[in-house]
Amino acid sequence: MTVLVEELRDSAQRDGVEKFVVGAVIHSDGSVLVVTRSELDDFLPGIDELPSGGVEVGESLTAALDRELLEEVGFESEVIDGDLL
């Protein structure tokens, strides 16, 4: 799975995509985790969203996802689309 994700990233870069964002749908027993931005946030304060964020230069998509999940919900990913990491 990781190879496919990075191949898609390479293809997007060849097409001129310069900024990448990762996000996660965290679900269990029919429920989905939604996070709420701080009212003090400069960007879209107070909105509800899925955990997500920008990919830093040189960072793999899966590493970025793990970092964002740690920052926003306190744990890393364990399963992506049914594949164990």
Secondary structure, 3 states (H helix, E strand, C coil): CHHHHHHHHHHHHHCCCCCCEEECCCEECCEECCEECCCCCCCCCCCEECCEEECCCCCCHHHHHHHHHHHHHCCCCCEECCEEC
